[in-house]
Amino acid sequence: MGAVDCHCHLAAPDFEADIESVLEEAKKAKILALVVVAEHSGDFEKIIQLSERHSGFVFACLGIHPVQSSPTGCEHSATLQDLDAALPLIELYKDQLLAIGEVGLDFTPRFASTEEQKKGQRQVLIKQIQLAKQFDLPLNVHSRSAGRPTINLLKEQGAEKVLLHAFDGKPSVAMEGVMAGYFFSIPPSIVRSEQKQKLVKQLPLESICLETDSPALGPEKQVRNEPKNIFIAAEYIAKIKGISVDDVLHITTQNALKVFPKLKNIIRK
């Protein structure tokens, strides 16, 4: 059975030299769809071009990540200025989008050591939640070191179709997201992450999707991750849940269709 990679970064520099062969390998592995997310406006054109070249296989998400890189390579907590610079392109391509993403909160001390930085990230997320509602699009969400604040803000703002990717919070916090109808995507790094293993034990399979977060979060640290590795996540989830890999692939694909309704036009149930 096939799988949907609900969150990957194929516009990353890591794939610049061999993106076409990476996509070919993904197709050979029976991946049904690749949901490609942006981190900053510099990714947008590349992602749109990729989705146009591989229509029906690569699906574009545009959004502003809570951590932004400057032209000099320095990283900073996202501000409304970062979002304002990106909005015209999101508006331009809105009809070609599967979702708004990658958006969210990142409260790791390196990026959000002050209340002002956290407030700025919240403002950027709120505006993007409103944008998703305006365009009737789901949200592909980052929540590093900010599980509960992210879920609470999504609920407060009335976000409905939500995928929380690579959630690093407690299972009890994740269950608050499950109660709100949100989905959680699991990467291949589950094989080396006790936190992800505990999360999958608690989450109902009906709330789980698959992702790779390529080129990050692969089965081995410091080794480039690729979409074809998604089946490693499926196999580990099956082991934890005590069910077949086919059952995991079937149900997670159905879940992907629920959170990303536009995929229903491409993938037959």
C-alpha positions in Angstrom: 0.0 0.0 0.0 1.0 3.6 -0.6 1.6 6.4 1.9 1.2 10.2 2.0 4.2 12.2 3.3 2.3 15.0 5.0 5.3 17.3 5.8 8.6 17.6 3.9 11.1 20.3 2.9 12.0 19.5 -0.7 13.0 23.1 -1.5 15.9 22.7 1.0 19.4 23.2 -0.3 20.1 19.5 0.6 18.0 18.4 -2.4 19.3 20.9 -4.9 21.6 18.5 -6.7 19.3 15.5 -7.0 15.7 16.5 -6.4 14.4 14.7 -9.5 16.0 11.4 -8.5 14.7 11.8 -4.9 11.2 12.2 -6.4 11.6 9.2 -8.7 12.7 7.1 -5.7 9.6 8.3 -3.8 7.3 7.2 -6.6 9.0 3.8 -6.9 8.5 3.4 -3.1 4.7 3.8 -3.7 4.4 7.2 -2.1 1.0 8.7 -3.2 1.6 12.3 -2.5 4.3 14.7 -1.1 3.1 17.7 1.0 5.9 20.2 0.6 6.1 23.0 3.2 7.9 26.4 3.1 9.9 28.0 5.9 10.3 31.5 4.4 9.3 33.4 1.3 12.6 32.4 -0.4 11.2 28.9 -0.6 7.9 29.9 -2.3 8.8 30.0 -6.0 10.8 26.8 -5.8 7.9 24.9 -4.1 5.4 26.2 -6.6 7.6 25.3 -9.6 8.1 21.8 -8.1 4.3 21.3 -7.6 3.7 22.5 -11.2 6.4 20.1 -12.7 5.0 17.2 -10.6 1.3 18.1 -10.6 -0.8 15.5 -8.7 2.2 14.2 -6.8 3.9 17.2 -5.2 1.5 19.6 -3.3 2.5 23.1 -2.1 2.1 24.7 1.3 3.3 28.3 1.7 3.7 30.0 5.1 6.1 31.7 7.5 7.9 29.4 10.0 8.3 30.8 13.6 12.0 30.9 13.1 13.3 33.0 10.2 16.8 33.2 8.5 18.2 36.5 7.5 20.2 36.9 4.2 23.4 36.6 6.3 22.3 33.3 7.7 21.4 34.5 11.2 18.2 33.1 12.6 15.6 35.2 14.5 12.1 34.8 15.9 9.5 35.6 13.2 7.9 39.0 13.2 4.9 40.6 11.4 7.5 42.2 9.0 8.6 38.7 7.9 4.9 37.8 7.2 4.1 41.1 5.5 6.9 40.5 3.0 5.5 37.0 2.2 1.7 37.8 2.0 1.6 39.0 -1.6 3.1 35.7 -2.9 0.7 33.6 -0.7 -2.2 35.6 -2.1 -0.9 35.2 -5.6 -0.6 31.4 -5.3 -3.6 30.7 -3.0 -5.5 28.6 -5.6 -2.5 26.3 -6.0 -2.1 25.6 -2.3 -2.9 22.5 -0.4 -2.4 24.2 3.0 -0.8 27.1 4.8 2.5 26.0 6.3 4.8 25.6 7.9 3.5 27.9 10.6 3.4 27.7 14.4 5.4 28.5 17.5 8.9 27.7 18.5 9.6 28.6 22.1 13.1 27.1 22.4 15.2 29.5 24.4 17.5 30.2 21.5 14.7 31.8 19.5 12.2 32.9 22.0 13.9 33.9 25.2 11.7 37.0 25.8 8.0 37.6 26.1 8.2 40.1 23.2 9.6 37.4 20.9 6.8 35.0 22.0 4.2 37.7 21.4 5.6 38.3 17.9 5.4 34.6 17.0 1.8 34.5 18.3 0.9 37.5 16.2 2.4 35.8 13.1 0.6 32.6 13.8 -2.8 34.3 14.4 -2.6 36.1 11.1 -1.8 32.9 9.3 -4.7 31.1 11.0 -6.9 33.9 9.8 -5.4 33.5 6.3 -6.1 29.8 6.3 -9.7 30.4 7.3 -10.1 33.1 4.6 -8.8 30.8 1.9 -10.5 27.7 3.4 -7.2 25.9 3.7 -5.8 23.6 6.4 -2.7 24.4 8.5 0.6 22.5 8.6 1.9 23.4 12.1 5.3 23.5 13.9 5.2 23.5 17.7 8.7 23.0 19.1 8.9 23.5 22.9 5.4 25.0 22.6 2.9 22.2 22.4 0.3 23.5 24.7 0.5 27.2 23.7 0.2 26.2 20.0 -2.8 23.9 20.6 -4.5 26.5 22.8 -3.9 29.3 20.3 -5.2 27.2 17.4 -8.4 26.4 19.4 -8.9 30.0 20.5 -8.7 31.2 16.9 -11.1 28.5 15.7 -8.6 26.5 13.5 -10.3 23.3 12.3 -8.2 21.3 9.8 -4.8 21.1 11.5 -1.8 18.9 11.2 0.7 19.1 14.1 4.0 17.9 12.7 6.7 16.1 14.7 5.0 17.1 18.0 7.6 17.1 20.8 5.2 17.7 23.8 3.7 15.3 26.3 1.1 12.8 25.2 -1.4 14.3 27.6 -1.0 17.7 25.8 -1.3 16.0 22.4 -4.6 14.5 23.6 -6.0 18.0 24.0 -5.3 18.4 20.2 -7.0 15.1 19.5 -10.1 16.3 21.4 -10.1 19.4 19.1 -10.0 17.1 16.0 -6.4 17.8 15.1 -4.0 15.3 13.5 -0.4 14.4 14.4 2.2 13.4 11.8 5.0 11.0 12.8 8.5 11.0 11.2 11.0 8.1 10.8 13.0 9.5 13.8 10.5 7.6 15.9 12.9 4.7 15.8 15.4 6.7 18.0 13.0 8.9 19.9 11.5 7.7 23.1 9.2 10.8 23.2 7.7 9.9 19.8 7.3 6.3 20.8 5.4 7.3 24.0 3.3 9.8 21.9 2.3 7.0 19.4 1.3 4.7 22.2 -1.2 7.3 23.5 -2.5 8.7 20.2 -5.4 6.9 18.5 -4.4 5.7 15.1 -7.4 7.7 13.7 -5.4 10.9 14.6 -2.0 9.8 13.2 -0.5 10.8 9.8 2.9 10.0 8.4 5.7 12.5 7.5 9.4 12.6 6.9 10.3 16.2 7.5 13.0 15.5 4.9 15.8 16.3 5.0 15.6 16.3 8.8 14.3 13.7 11.3 15.5 10.6 9.5 16.1 7.2 11.2 19.8 8.1 11.6 21.1 11.4 13.1 23.1 13.6 10.7 22.1 11.6 7.7 19.9 13.2 5.0 16.3 12.0 5.3 14.2 11.3 2.2 10.5 10.8 1.5 11.1 7.1 0.7 11.9 6.6 4.4 8.3 7.2 5.4 7.7 3.5 5.5 10.2 3.2 8.4 7.7 5.3 10.4 4.8 3.2 9.4 6.6 0.0 10.4 7.5 1.3 13.8 3.9 2.6 14.4 2.6 -0.9 13.5 5.0 -2.5 15.9 3.9 -0.1 18.8 0.2 -0.6 18.0 0.5 -4.3 17.4 -1.2 -4.1 14.0 -0.2 -4.7 10.4 1.8 -2.2 8.4 -1.0 -2.3 5.8 -3.5 -1.1 8.4 -1.2 1.7 9.4 -0.8 2.8 5.8 -4.5 2.6 5.0 -5.7 4.5 8.1 -3.0 7.2 8.0 -3.7 7.8 4.3 -7.4 8.2 5.1 -6.4 10.6 7.8 -4.3 12.6 5.3 -7.4 12.9 3.1 -9.4 14.3 6.1 -6.8 17.0 7.0 -6.0 17.9 3.4 -9.3 17.6 1.5 -7.8 18.6 -1.8 -5.9 15.3 -1.9 -9.3 13.5 -2.3 -9.3 14.7 -5.9 -6.1 12.8 -6.6 -6.0 9.8 -4.4 -8.7 7.2 -4.6 -9.9 5.7 -1.3 
